[in-house]
Amino acid sequence: MSSVAKLKIKRGGAGESERWESFEVPFEPGQSVLDGLRWLRINKDPSLAMRYSCINANACKECMIQLDGETVYACTARLEPREMTLTPLPNKKLIRDLVTEIAPPAERFK
Amino acid sequence: MTPEPVAIDTDVLVIGSGAAGMYAAIEAARGGARVFMVDRSLIGRGGATVMAQMTVAAALGEEVPDAPAHHYDDTIAAGRGLCEEKLARLLCEDAPAAIRELDAWGVGWARKANHITATTAPGHDRARCVYVDFINTGPAVSKTLRTVIARNKDIHKAGDICIVDLVACGGEIAGAVGWHVGSGAPVTIAAKATVLATGGLTRLYRRNSASLNMGGDGYALALRAGATLIDMEFVQFFPIGHLAPRLVGMDPIMWDPFRYKLGGRLLNGRMEEFTSRYGSDEDGRYVLPRDLATYAIIKEVEAGRGSPHGGAYLSFEHCAAADLRTAFGPVIDRLAANAIDLTRMPVEVAPIAHYHMGGVVADAQMQTELPGLFAAGEVVGGANGANRLSGNAITEALVFGRRAGASAAAHAKKVAKKIARRELAAGDMRAALDLVRNGHLRNEHGARSGPNTAAMIARLQAIMADDVGPFRTGTKLERALGGIAALAAELGERPAAANGGFDLQRLEWFDLRNMLSVARTVAQSALQRTESRGAHQREDFPQMLPQWQTHQRVRLVGNALQITGAPAAALAS
C-alpha cells in the first residue's frame, strides 16, 4: 500500500489564469483531506489558500471544496493513498485557490 | 499600491460573532443602536459556541427546585477562591432569563413532560444543565441567534474581517482598524462603543477543542490599547478529549455528554481503573472534576501506564447497545462511520486545551477599564476564577453578551448627545493603518519566501502544549518564554503587503502577532504564580497557598509586561 496521498490542486486567484500543482502528503488511515491540506501548508507551501475554522467537527461548514468533482467537506472526506483532485466550488465566486465566497450576501463585507 | 481604506461609521462595533457577540448585537440594537458586527471567520460559524456540544448551566428550577444562589455557590467553589463576585453573581442571576429568551426564539432545549429538562454535571449540586439533543447545543444556539440577527435591520455584519488594533480618540476607544481578508482592503470602523467578543485562546495549544480563530485576539487588542488583563495563567484543560482512533466530523470533546448520561469507565493502558489512586473513586458515576481527571491521566501516562497513543481508555462496553442508542441516537451512526462500536471497544482520550478563565478586566456592566470598550463572553476575565464550572461557558457568553450590548448601546447614546458622528483622527490610527497598508512588498522576497507562518503557529502550539500545559515548572516556563521571544523576532515588525483576496499567510502573520503576545502573558503570569491552584498546577510549587488568593493583573507598558498582584476579595456565599 502506498504511504502517500497525492493532492492535485487547482490554484490561482480571481482574474488570474489557473494553474495545477501536485503535492505528496503522508497518508495514515483515518485521516481527513483537511489533515492533508494542513500538513501541506505547514511543511510544503504556506501560501496555499483554504478556508476552515472548526478543524474537525463539521460544525462550521466552511471547508467546502470539490474532491474529484464532488462537493465535500474537507474535514470529513477521507484522505486516500492515491491521486486526489481538489478544486474550488465551481458555482461560487472564486477568491483564491480553494477559497470561494460562500457567505450569504447579508453576511459579506461590501 | 494599497487602496484607500473603506471607512465605516456605526454606533456599536461588535468584534466576534459567537454567542456573546451575537447576543450583544441583538441587545445593542434593542437599545436603539445601529450595530456593525465583524468576525475574523464567517458570521456565527467560527469561535467556540458552534462547537459546544455539551450543556448550559442555569438555575431554571424546572427539573428540580433550584435558585441562582445555589448555582453561584457551585461556581465560586469551582473557582478556588478567585472568582470575581459581581461577575459570578451576574452570570448565575441572569442565566435563567437568557435561557428562556433563547427558548422563546426556538432554540429547542430538550424537554421532559413539558418542562425544559436539565442534567447533572460535575461540580453542580443538582440537575442544572440544559442542552439540545443530540449533542447539538452549540450549533442550535448559534443558528438561533443568527436567525434573530438576520431579521434585524439595525444589525449589519461582515465576515472575513481581521481587526488589527483598537483606536483611541480623546481618551476613549472610538473604533478599530482592520482589513478585509476577502479582498485585502484596509478598513476603518468609527464606533461610539466597541464590544470585544473574541473568545479565548485555545488555538495556542497543539490539541484544542475550539476553532481556528480562538487565538486570543481580544486579549491582544485590549492589551495593546492599554486595558488590563487578569488571571491569564488559568487555562482549562478538558480531561477526556478524543485521542484515538481517528474520528472525523465530530468535536474532540464529544465524550462528555455520554459521560453525563451513561457514566462510562476511565481505564489506564492495562485496562485498570486508576482514578482512585489520585483521590477520587468513580464508582460508575461521572463525578470526577476536570483538574483532577487531567492530573490522573497525565500521571498514569508518565508512569508508563498510558493507552497506546498516550492517554487513557474510556469504555462504555458495559452499556447495552439499546441504552447507547437511546442516549445518543444518530451519533451512534456517526461513530460507526468512523469504525467505532462502543459496545465492543474503548476509545482513547487525553487532556485537551478547552477554555480560558483569565481575560479582560470588566465590571458587572461589562465596561472595561477603557471608556468606550466593553467585553463579553470568554474574553472577560474573572467570573470563573481559577477553574470554570462545567456548563458556565455558554451561560456567560449569553449573559455577558446581553449585558455588554445594553451597556454599549447606552454608552453610544451618551456619546451621540455630544457628537453626531464619530470621526477617527488620522493621527490616532496611523500605526495600525501603516501595518495594514504598507507591508513588505512581495517582489522583494518572492511570493513563497518570508516566514512560514503555518509552521510558526505549529511551533508555538508545541511550545505551549509542552511547556505551558496543565503541569508547569519554572524551568519549562522560562524555556517557553525564550521560545516565544524567538518566534516574535522571527515574525518581525511588519507583514507582507496585501496581495489580493484571501492571503492566508498574511492573515496568519496578524494572528501570530496576537498569539505570541498572548502566549507571553500566559507564560509570564504562570511563572510568577509560585503555587498550584485550579487549572494552574506548578510541579515545583504543588501547594495551594493562602497568600496567593490573589489576582494577577497584566498591563503592557512600552514593550514590557507589568504584572501586579491584587488580593481577591473574600466571597460572600
Interface residues (C-beta under 8 A of the other chain):
Chain A: G13 A14 E28 P29 G30 Q31 S32 R38 R41 I42 N43 D45 P46 S47 L48 A49 M50 R51 Y52 S53 C54 I55 N56 A57 N58 A59 C60 K61 E62 Y73 C75 T76 R78 I95 R96 D97 V99 E101 I102 A103 A106 E107 R108 F109 K110
Chain B: S41 L42 I43 G44 R45 G46 V50 M51 G138 P139 A150 K157 A158 G159 D160 I161 H180 G182 S183 V187 S211 L212 N213 P245 R246 L247 V248 G249 M250 D251 P252 N338 A447 R448 N452 T453 A454 A455 A458 G500 G501 F502 D503 L504 Q505 E508
